Amino acid sequence: EGAILVGKTNAPSFAFRGTCDNKMFGATSTPFKVGYNSGGSSGGSAAAVADGLLPIAEGTDGGGSIRIPAAWCGIVGYKPSLGLVSNSPRPDGFGTSHPFCFDGAQTRTIEDAARALTEMAYYDPRDPFSIDWGKIDFTEALGAPIEGKRIAFTPDFGLYEVDPEVAAIVERAAKRFEEAGAIVNRLDFSLKSRTHIELAEAWCQMVSIVNSESILAWKDQGIDLIKDYPEDISPELIYWTLDSYRRSYRDLIRNDTIRTEVFDAMQNAFEKFDFIVSPTNACNPPANDPNRNTLVREVNGKPVEPLIGWRLTYFCNFTGHPAISVPAGFAKDGSPVGMQIIGQRYNDKGVLSMGSAFEEIQPWAHIYDERVENRKL
């Protein structure tokens, strides 16, 4: 559509974690706090947009990889509804469904997010999940009134360990929707039959199916990554790849049952509310590991699954709902904090209208200029 592609940005190997770090190139920092991680997997993209190198960056999201770094880099990250932006991988055309993986954009403004989605959304008959809605101008959602919209705020989905400061910042931000006439209430969104560790490990098992397929394809070409190049990839990727070789159809069914429970919980919530608002991430960015393996191992002093157990994003990859992360404010240590807005399936315009309303209530454009001035000082 006339855009100029500049190049590639940093990401973790096989996009298999929520931090941006790898053995080949090392970690990417958030421009707001150099030395602390940008988030991943599309962390190089988010940092480039936050630092003013690019106005828009493409990102991919299989568990929050657009939204997580958007939150820690103080920008906008949009993950569209299932079937809106086509993706037709081969040889497995259904390979983006366990869990659902998406293409989207990272931007500084809601308007740029809407413009990017307008150009990226298209129908592809070779994508089994693609939906033909015709040409849609998503900028029409900008400035739409949100008066009377019912918003459910959850600090933790009833499951996750969340830093109290992060939860408080996002709750204050969520309450500001009332200034535009929306109705904000707390949501009891608890999946008491599951732990956050169990849910995170289910995600790891699902994604490692895709990774294993890629690694085996390389092996068929004579490149055995795990045997011959273990120093170039993370031990976590090796562990979950080898684990995938040992699993059976019963594990696949169990994981699909877990994601069904999450889907039902989301749909139950949307019977009462129009949108769900939560923190994007459960904590502030960790310091980059000099050994090139940056992870989050605990929140509030309690252990979490280190790859994704501290992000509140992958529910939407289990289910296919649209979601956006917008800047909600800053923690005391200077880290950006993101607020996630989740909409009903296929209500992408509604999610963008919510983001637009919040940008009007609590603008963030000035934070980029202020960061540059502080860096000069």
C-alpha beads as a LAMMPS data file, in Angstrom:
LAMMPS data file: protein, C-alpha beads

377 atoms
376 bonds

1 atom types
1 bond types

-500.0 500.0 xlo xhi
-500.0 500.0 ylo yhi
-500.0 500.0 zlo zhi

Masses

1 110.0

Atoms # bond

1 1 1 0.000 0.000 0.000
2 1 1 2.954 2.319 -0.577
3 1 1 4.766 1.923 2.747
4 1 1 8.566 1.669 2.799
5 1 1 9.922 -1.417 4.563
6 1 1 13.041 -0.460 6.506
7 1 1 14.311 -3.813 7.777
8 1 1 14.114 -6.416 10.511
9 1 1 14.075 -5.861 14.255
10 1 1 15.114 -8.021 17.194
11 1 1 13.020 -10.864 18.620
12 1 1 13.521 -13.985 20.739
13 1 1 14.229 -17.264 18.949
14 1 1 11.038 -18.669 17.421
15 1 1 9.098 -15.904 19.244
16 1 1 8.922 -18.281 22.194
17 1 1 8.786 -15.930 25.187
18 1 1 7.385 -12.615 26.362
19 1 1 10.799 -10.967 26.688
20 1 1 12.990 -9.828 23.798
21 1 1 16.335 -11.568 24.131
22 1 1 18.245 -14.220 22.225
23 1 1 21.647 -15.888 22.137
24 1 1 22.591 -14.399 18.762
25 1 1 22.048 -10.669 19.304
26 1 1 21.152 -10.204 22.972
27 1 1 18.391 -8.195 24.592
28 1 1 16.390 -5.190 23.458
29 1 1 15.697 -2.441 26.000
30 1 1 12.654 -0.285 26.432
31 1 1 13.709 3.221 25.361
32 1 1 12.152 4.550 28.550
33 1 1 14.549 2.593 30.776
34 1 1 17.653 1.406 28.981
35 1 1 19.000 -1.835 30.402
36 1 1 15.515 -3.132 31.132
37 1 1 13.677 -5.348 28.693
38 1 1 11.384 -4.108 25.944
39 1 1 9.116 -7.130 26.165
40 1 1 8.570 -9.606 23.380
41 1 1 8.336 -11.228 21.150
42 1 1 8.002 -8.225 18.803
43 1 1 10.239 -6.233 21.136
44 1 1 12.600 -4.762 18.575
45 1 1 9.591 -3.457 16.674
46 1 1 8.040 -1.832 19.750
47 1 1 11.320 -0.239 20.812
48 1 1 11.864 1.165 17.307
49 1 1 8.435 2.807 17.337
50 1 1 8.836 4.122 20.893
51 1 1 12.255 5.571 20.056
52 1 1 11.004 7.343 16.940
53 1 1 12.877 5.201 14.408
54 1 1 9.596 4.136 12.808
55 1 1 6.011 5.423 12.908
56 1 1 4.541 1.925 12.466
57 1 1 5.973 -1.560 12.917
58 1 1 4.452 -4.902 12.036
59 1 1 4.202 -7.403 14.846
60 1 1 2.998 -10.950 15.315
61 1 1 1.025 -12.106 18.328
62 1 1 0.734 -15.726 19.413
63 1 1 0.420 -15.046 23.134
64 1 1 0.692 -11.276 23.467
65 1 1 3.761 -10.577 21.352
66 1 1 2.338 -7.313 19.989
67 1 1 0.757 -6.123 23.243
68 1 1 3.453 -7.097 25.767
69 1 1 6.266 -4.969 24.274
70 1 1 3.804 -2.198 23.460
71 1 1 3.045 -1.971 27.181
72 1 1 6.686 -1.899 28.311
73 1 1 7.658 0.538 25.531
74 1 1 4.789 2.967 26.145
75 1 1 3.113 2.616 22.756
76 1 1 -0.053 1.169 21.177
77 1 1 -0.186 -2.503 20.228
78 1 1 -3.218 -3.897 18.396
79 1 1 -4.131 -7.577 17.992
80 1 1 -7.105 -7.963 15.642
81 1 1 -9.959 -10.459 15.673
82 1 1 -9.455 -13.940 14.277
83 1 1 -9.878 -13.951 10.501
84 1 1 -9.536 -10.201 9.961
85 1 1 -5.877 -10.092 8.879
86 1 1 -5.196 -13.148 6.768
87 1 1 -2.343 -15.558 7.286
88 1 1 -1.975 -18.649 5.119
89 1 1 1.076 -20.660 6.208
90 1 1 2.119 -23.783 4.351
91 1 1 2.416 -26.742 4.423
92 1 1 0.096 -26.563 7.480
93 1 1 -2.627 -24.061 6.647
94 1 1 -4.082 -24.545 10.128
95 1 1 -0.751 -23.931 11.859
96 1 1 -1.813 -20.578 13.322
97 1 1 -4.629 -22.117 15.352
98 1 1 -2.816 -23.694 18.311
99 1 1 -3.103 -21.153 19.767
100 1 1 -4.449 -18.489 17.420
101 1 1 -1.629 -16.335 16.013
102 1 1 -2.177 -12.890 14.540
103 1 1 -0.499 -10.184 12.487
104 1 1 -0.986 -6.624 13.680
105 1 1 0.710 -3.288 14.202
106 1 1 2.542 -1.291 16.841
107 1 1 2.153 2.481 16.691
108 1 1 2.331 5.628 18.785
109 1 1 -1.280 6.660 18.193
110 1 1 -4.689 5.021 17.890
111 1 1 -5.147 6.718 14.528
112 1 1 -2.031 5.037 13.145
113 1 1 -3.229 1.704 14.552
114 1 1 -6.557 2.162 12.749
115 1 1 -4.836 3.148 9.507
116 1 1 -2.516 0.148 9.688
117 1 1 -5.414 -2.229 10.304
118 1 1 -7.364 -0.713 7.405
119 1 1 -4.537 -1.666 5.038
120 1 1 -3.636 -5.026 6.643
121 1 1 -7.162 -6.449 6.771
122 1 1 -8.055 -8.484 3.702
123 1 1 -9.693 -11.743 2.672
124 1 1 -7.584 -14.679 1.526
125 1 1 -9.498 -17.770 0.355
126 1 1 -6.457 -19.922 1.171
127 1 1 -6.605 -18.969 4.838
128 1 1 -9.151 -21.330 6.476
129 1 1 -9.946 -18.699 9.140
130 1 1 -10.185 -15.675 6.838
131 1 1 -13.482 -13.759 6.746
132 1 1 -14.581 -11.663 3.780
133 1 1 -15.996 -8.451 5.219
134 1 1 -15.115 -6.328 2.228
135 1 1 -13.018 -3.197 2.582
136 1 1 -13.353 -1.574 6.029
137 1 1 -12.101 1.865 7.042
138 1 1 -11.227 1.413 10.713
139 1 1 -10.480 5.111 11.140
140 1 1 -14.263 5.559 11.220
141 1 1 -14.109 4.236 14.779
142 1 1 -12.026 7.167 15.977
143 1 1 -13.968 9.561 18.155
144 1 1 -17.053 7.336 18.350
145 1 1 -18.965 7.939 21.606
146 1 1 -18.580 5.354 24.372
147 1 1 -21.330 6.707 26.614
148 1 1 -23.195 3.856 28.272
149 1 1 -20.617 1.231 27.350
150 1 1 -20.233 -1.386 30.067
151 1 1 -16.613 -1.984 31.055
152 1 1 -15.411 -4.798 33.287
153 1 1 -12.132 -4.144 35.067
154 1 1 -10.092 -7.067 36.357
155 1 1 -6.648 -6.599 37.907
156 1 1 -5.686 -10.258 37.561
157 1 1 -8.453 -12.391 35.951
158 1 1 -8.765 -13.989 39.377
159 1 1 -5.596 -15.990 38.670
160 1 1 -2.402 -14.047 38.239
161 1 1 0.119 -12.515 40.561
162 1 1 0.129 -8.812 39.634
163 1 1 2.378 -6.098 41.017
164 1 1 0.125 -3.889 43.218
165 1 1 1.517 -0.704 41.687
166 1 1 0.771 -1.941 38.158
167 1 1 -2.754 -2.973 39.159
168 1 1 -3.418 0.413 40.798
169 1 1 -2.172 2.397 37.788
170 1 1 -4.390 0.440 35.399
171 1 1 -7.416 0.614 37.685
172 1 1 -7.082 4.419 37.853
173 1 1 -6.795 4.512 34.069
174 1 1 -9.844 2.274 33.640
175 1 1 -11.946 4.479 35.911
176 1 1 -11.238 7.424 33.623
177 1 1 -13.565 5.930 31.013
178 1 1 -16.352 7.164 33.282
179 1 1 -15.392 10.712 32.253
180 1 1 -16.670 9.812 28.764
181 1 1 -19.896 8.311 30.116
182 1 1 -18.920 4.646 30.279
183 1 1 -19.868 2.410 33.203
184 1 1 -16.933 0.692 34.923
185 1 1 -17.329 -2.228 37.326
186 1 1 -15.020 -4.849 38.792
187 1 1 -15.282 -8.315 37.247
188 1 1 -14.886 -11.593 39.107
189 1 1 -13.207 -13.502 36.314
190 1 1 -11.934 -16.541 38.159
191 1 1 -11.149 -19.924 36.646
192 1 1 -10.846 -21.582 40.009
193 1 1 -10.377 -25.054 38.535
194 1 1 -7.071 -23.962 36.949
195 1 1 -3.873 -22.352 38.206
196 1 1 -1.964 -19.670 36.315
197 1 1 0.951 -22.112 36.015
198 1 1 -1.314 -24.710 34.403
199 1 1 -2.695 -22.190 31.910
200 1 1 0.768 -20.898 31.005
201 1 1 2.135 -24.401 30.515
202 1 1 -0.818 -25.245 28.278
203 1 1 0.151 -22.268 26.110
204 1 1 3.789 -23.402 26.026
205 1 1 2.721 -26.875 24.932
206 1 1 0.505 -25.495 22.177
207 1 1 3.109 -23.120 20.752
208 1 1 5.868 -25.694 20.921
209 1 1 3.903 -27.779 18.413
210 1 1 4.449 -25.020 15.839
211 1 1 8.084 -24.564 16.861
212 1 1 8.747 -28.295 16.683
213 1 1 7.282 -28.418 13.195
214 1 1 9.705 -25.681 12.100
215 1 1 12.687 -27.282 13.830
216 1 1 11.936 -30.658 12.233
217 1 1 11.632 -28.981 8.821
218 1 1 15.119 -27.535 9.313
219 1 1 16.359 -30.975 10.344
220 1 1 14.984 -32.438 7.124
221 1 1 17.209 -29.923 5.314
222 1 1 20.263 -31.117 7.224
223 1 1 20.282 -28.483 9.981
224 1 1 19.814 -29.982 13.453
225 1 1 19.437 -26.906 15.649
226 1 1 19.091 -28.676 18.966
227 1 1 21.934 -31.152 18.436
228 1 1 24.455 -28.971 16.636
229 1 1 23.623 -25.412 17.734
230 1 1 22.357 -25.588 21.338
231 1 1 24.446 -22.561 22.314
232 1 1 22.500 -20.403 19.843
233 1 1 19.017 -21.035 21.288
234 1 1 17.600 -20.848 24.786
235 1 1 17.427 -23.870 27.090
236 1 1 13.695 -23.225 27.528
237 1 1 13.119 -23.594 23.783
238 1 1 15.103 -26.839 23.790
239 1 1 13.146 -28.139 26.797
240 1 1 9.700 -27.477 25.334
241 1 1 10.682 -28.780 21.893
242 1 1 11.880 -32.076 23.336
243 1 1 8.802 -32.152 25.569
244 1 1 6.560 -31.849 22.510
245 1 1 8.053 -35.033 21.051
246 1 1 6.859 -36.960 24.122
247 1 1 3.260 -35.738 24.175
248 1 1 0.179 -37.598 22.948
249 1 1 -3.256 -36.776 21.576
250 1 1 -4.563 -36.742 25.170
251 1 1 -2.373 -33.732 25.932
252 1 1 -3.732 -31.945 22.871
253 1 1 -7.302 -32.631 23.958
254 1 1 -6.556 -31.474 27.520
255 1 1 -5.125 -28.200 26.249
256 1 1 -8.081 -27.626 23.937
257 1 1 -10.343 -28.249 26.949
258 1 1 -8.451 -25.598 28.903
259 1 1 -8.801 -23.037 26.133
260 1 1 -12.508 -23.905 25.841
261 1 1 -12.920 -23.097 29.539
262 1 1 -11.218 -19.749 28.947
263 1 1 -13.409 -19.091 25.903
264 1 1 -16.567 -19.843 27.884
265 1 1 -15.429 -17.568 30.708
266 1 1 -14.821 -14.752 28.223
267 1 1 -18.190 -15.252 26.558
268 1 1 -19.919 -15.319 29.946
269 1 1 -18.320 -11.980 30.778
270 1 1 -19.413 -10.490 27.480
271 1 1 -23.021 -11.364 28.222
272 1 1 -22.870 -8.608 30.860
273 1 1 -20.148 -6.281 29.578
274 1 1 -19.083 -4.702 26.303
275 1 1 -15.365 -4.626 27.087
276 1 1 -12.881 -6.149 29.525
277 1 1 -9.989 -4.022 30.795
278 1 1 -6.917 -5.363 32.579
279 1 1 -3.203 -4.745 32.966
280 1 1 -1.304 -5.917 29.912
281 1 1 1.613 -7.248 31.944
282 1 1 1.690 -8.250 35.599
283 1 1 4.956 -6.495 36.408
284 1 1 7.502 -3.919 35.308
285 1 1 10.294 -4.821 32.844
286 1 1 13.094 -7.000 34.251
287 1 1 16.746 -6.053 33.945
288 1 1 18.352 -7.539 30.848
289 1 1 20.335 -10.687 31.556
290 1 1 24.014 -10.333 30.510
291 1 1 23.888 -14.048 29.634
292 1 1 21.238 -13.303 27.004
293 1 1 18.388 -15.199 28.622
294 1 1 16.130 -12.563 30.192
295 1 1 13.161 -14.063 32.026
296 1 1 10.584 -13.140 34.679
297 1 1 10.681 -15.862 37.312
298 1 1 8.546 -14.350 40.061
299 1 1 6.003 -11.609 40.750
300 1 1 5.303 -10.382 44.287
301 1 1 7.905 -12.852 45.485
302 1 1 5.918 -15.817 44.141
303 1 1 7.019 -18.081 41.279
304 1 1 5.443 -17.695 37.848
305 1 1 5.976 -19.574 34.616
306 1 1 9.031 -17.642 33.311
307 1 1 8.185 -17.398 29.612
308 1 1 4.635 -16.047 29.715
309 1 1 3.218 -16.582 33.208
310 1 1 3.392 -12.866 34.003
311 1 1 1.436 -11.552 31.027
312 1 1 -2.353 -11.227 30.937
313 1 1 -2.551 -11.381 27.168
314 1 1 -2.636 -14.958 25.944
315 1 1 -6.292 -15.527 26.906
316 1 1 -7.129 -13.739 23.642
317 1 1 -4.868 -16.118 21.719
318 1 1 -6.793 -19.034 23.177
319 1 1 -10.066 -17.439 22.058
320 1 1 -9.589 -15.045 19.110
321 1 1 -10.983 -11.869 20.707
322 1 1 -9.563 -8.482 19.590
323 1 1 -7.374 -6.651 22.088
324 1 1 -5.263 -3.534 22.313
325 1 1 -2.623 -2.298 24.748
326 1 1 -2.455 1.453 25.362
327 1 1 -0.190 3.522 27.640
328 1 1 -1.792 3.786 31.095
329 1 1 0.943 5.683 32.937
330 1 1 4.312 5.152 34.555
331 1 1 5.516 3.239 37.580
332 1 1 7.683 4.994 40.161
333 1 1 10.819 3.489 38.628
334 1 1 9.998 5.116 35.266
335 1 1 8.694 1.978 33.556
336 1 1 5.717 2.388 31.209
337 1 1 2.581 0.490 32.221
338 1 1 0.112 -0.790 29.630
339 1 1 -3.661 -1.188 29.850
340 1 1 -5.271 -3.969 27.826
341 1 1 -8.741 -3.469 26.320
342 1 1 -10.486 -6.624 25.085
343 1 1 -13.593 -6.546 22.927
344 1 1 -16.242 -8.978 21.792
345 1 1 -15.276 -11.096 18.823
346 1 1 -15.204 -9.089 15.593
347 1 1 -15.838 -5.790 17.391
348 1 1 -12.513 -4.338 16.274
349 1 1 -14.068 -0.939 15.651
350 1 1 -15.356 -0.934 19.207
351 1 1 -11.926 -1.690 20.658
352 1 1 -10.386 1.096 18.573
353 1 1 -13.109 3.501 19.682
354 1 1 -12.298 2.683 23.303
355 1 1 -8.623 3.310 22.666
356 1 1 -9.446 6.575 20.931
357 1 1 -11.637 7.689 23.841
358 1 1 -8.891 6.956 26.346
359 1 1 -6.306 8.777 24.243
360 1 1 -8.604 11.804 24.326
361 1 1 -9.071 11.550 28.099
362 1 1 -5.443 10.820 28.957
363 1 1 -3.179 11.835 26.026
364 1 1 0.269 10.293 25.803
365 1 1 1.883 11.875 22.720
366 1 1 3.965 14.201 24.889
367 1 1 5.758 11.343 26.663
368 1 1 7.944 10.624 23.621
369 1 1 9.255 14.202 23.380
370 1 1 9.804 14.327 27.130
371 1 1 11.775 11.087 27.035
372 1 1 14.041 12.487 24.290
373 1 1 14.647 15.683 26.280
374 1 1 15.478 13.677 29.401
375 1 1 17.907 11.566 27.416
376 1 1 19.698 14.707 26.183
377 1 1 20.064 15.909 29.777

Bonds

1 1 1 2
2 1 2 3
3 1 3 4
4 1 4 5
5 1 5 6
6 1 6 7
7 1 7 8
8 1 8 9
9 1 9 10
10 1 10 11
11 1 11 12
12 1 12 13
13 1 13 14
14 1 14 15
15 1 15 16
16 1 16 17
17 1 17 18
18 1 18 19
19 1 19 20
20 1 20 21
21 1 21 22
22 1 22 23
23 1 23 24
24 1 24 25
25 1 25 26
26 1 26 27
27 1 27 28
28 1 28 29
29 1 29 30
30 1 30 31
31 1 31 32
32 1 32 33
33 1 33 34
34 1 34 35
35 1 35 36
36 1 36 37
37 1 37 38
38 1 38 39
39 1 39 40
40 1 40 41
41 1 41 42
42 1 42 43
43 1 43 44
44 1 44 45
45 1 45 46
46 1 46 47
47 1 47 48
48 1 48 49
49 1 49 50
50 1 50 51
51 1 51 52
52 1 52 53
53 1 53 54
54 1 54 55
55 1 55 56
56 1 56 57
57 1 57 58
58 1 58 59
59 1 59 60
60 1 60 61
61 1 61 62
62 1 62 63
63 1 63 64
64 1 64 65
65 1 65 66
66 1 66 67
67 1 67 68
68 1 68 69
69 1 69 70
70 1 70 71
71 1 71 72
72 1 72 73
73 1 73 74
74 1 74 75
75 1 75 76
76 1 76 77
77 1 77 78
78 1 78 79
79 1 79 80
80 1 80 81
81 1 81 82
82 1 82 83
83 1 83 84
84 1 84 85
85 1 85 86
86 1 86 87
87 1 87 88
88 1 88 89
89 1 89 90
90 1 90 91
91 1 91 92
92 1 92 93
93 1 93 94
94 1 94 95
95 1 95 96
96 1 96 97
97 1 97 98
98 1 98 99
99 1 99 100
100 1 100 101
101 1 101 102
102 1 102 103
103 1 103 104
104 1 104 105
105 1 105 106
106 1 106 107
107 1 107 108
108 1 108 109
109 1 109 110
110 1 110 111
111 1 111 112
112 1 112 113
113 1 113 114
114 1 114 115
115 1 115 116
116 1 116 117
117 1 117 118
118 1 118 119
119 1 119 120
120 1 120 121
121 1 121 122
122 1 122 123
123 1 123 124
124 1 124 125
125 1 125 126
126 1 126 127
127 1 127 128
128 1 128 129
129 1 129 130
130 1 130 131
131 1 131 132
132 1 132 133
133 1 133 134
134 1 134 135
135 1 135 136
136 1 136 137
137 1 137 138
138 1 138 139
139 1 139 140
140 1 140 141
141 1 141 142
142 1 142 143
143 1 143 144
144 1 144 145
145 1 145 146
146 1 146 147
147 1 147 148
148 1 148 149
149 1 149 150
150 1 150 151
151 1 151 152
152 1 152 153
153 1 153 154
154 1 154 155
155 1 155 156
156 1 156 157
157 1 157 158
158 1 158 159
159 1 159 160
160 1 160 161
161 1 161 162
162 1 162 163
163 1 163 164
164 1 164 165
165 1 165 166
166 1 166 167
167 1 167 168
168 1 168 169
169 1 169 170
170 1 170 171
171 1 171 172
172 1 172 173
173 1 173 174
174 1 174 175
175 1 175 176
176 1 176 177
177 1 177 178
178 1 178 179
179 1 179 180
180 1 180 181
181 1 181 182
182 1 182 183
183 1 183 184
184 1 184 185
185 1 185 186
186 1 186 187
187 1 187 188
188 1 188 189
189 1 189 190
190 1 190 191
191 1 191 192
192 1 192 193
193 1 193 194
194 1 194 195
195 1 195 196
196 1 196 197
197 1 197 198
198 1 198 199
199 1 199 200
200 1 200 201
201 1 201 202
202 1 202 203
203 1 203 204
204 1 204 205
205 1 205 206
206 1 206 207
207 1 207 208
208 1 208 209
209 1 209 210
210 1 210 211
211 1 211 212
212 1 212 213
213 1 213 214
214 1 214 215
215 1 215 216
216 1 216 217
217 1 217 218
218 1 218 219
219 1 219 220
220 1 220 221
221 1 221 222
222 1 222 223
223 1 223 224
224 1 224 225
225 1 225 226
226 1 226 227
227 1 227 228
228 1 228 229
229 1 229 230
230 1 230 231
231 1 231 232
232 1 232 233
233 1 233 234
234 1 234 235
235 1 235 236
236 1 236 237
237 1 237 238
238 1 238 239
239 1 239 240
240 1 240 241
241 1 241 242
242 1 242 243
243 1 243 244
244 1 244 245
245 1 245 246
246 1 246 247
247 1 247 248
248 1 248 249
249 1 249 250
250 1 250 251
251 1 251 252
252 1 252 253
253 1 253 254
254 1 254 255
255 1 255 256
256 1 256 257
257 1 257 258
258 1 258 259
259 1 259 260
260 1 260 261
261 1 261 262
262 1 262 263
263 1 263 264
264 1 264 265
265 1 265 266
266 1 266 267
267 1 267 268
268 1 268 269
269 1 269 270
270 1 270 271
271 1 271 272
272 1 272 273
273 1 273 274
274 1 274 275
275 1 275 276
276 1 276 277
277 1 277 278
278 1 278 279
279 1 279 280
280 1 280 281
281 1 281 282
282 1 282 283
283 1 283 284
284 1 284 285
285 1 285 286
286 1 286 287
287 1 287 288
288 1 288 289
289 1 289 290
290 1 290 291
291 1 291 292
292 1 292 293
293 1 293 294
294 1 294 295
295 1 295 296
296 1 296 297
297 1 297 298
298 1 298 299
299 1 299 300
300 1 300 301
301 1 301 302
302 1 302 303
303 1 303 304
304 1 304 305
305 1 305 306
306 1 306 307
307 1 307 308
308 1 308 309
309 1 309 310
310 1 310 311
311 1 311 312
312 1 312 313
313 1 313 314
314 1 314 315
315 1 315 316
316 1 316 317
317 1 317 318
318 1 318 319
319 1 319 320
320 1 320 321
321 1 321 322
322 1 322 323
323 1 323 324
324 1 324 325
325 1 325 326
326 1 326 327
327 1 327 328
328 1 328 329
329 1 329 330
330 1 330 331
331 1 331 332
332 1 332 333
333 1 333 334
334 1 334 335
335 1 335 336
336 1 336 337
337 1 337 338
338 1 338 339
339 1 339 340
340 1 340 341
341 1 341 342
342 1 342 343
343 1 343 344
344 1 344 345
345 1 345 346
346 1 346 347
347 1 347 348
348 1 348 349
349 1 349 350
350 1 350 351
351 1 351 352
352 1 352 353
353 1 353 354
354 1 354 355
355 1 355 356
356 1 356 357
357 1 357 358
358 1 358 359
359 1 359 360
360 1 360 361
361 1 361 362
362 1 362 363
363 1 363 364
364 1 364 365
365 1 365 366
366 1 366 367
367 1 367 368
368 1 368 369
369 1 369 370
370 1 370 371
371 1 371 372
372 1 372 373
373 1 373 374
374 1 374 375
375 1 375 376
376 1 376 377
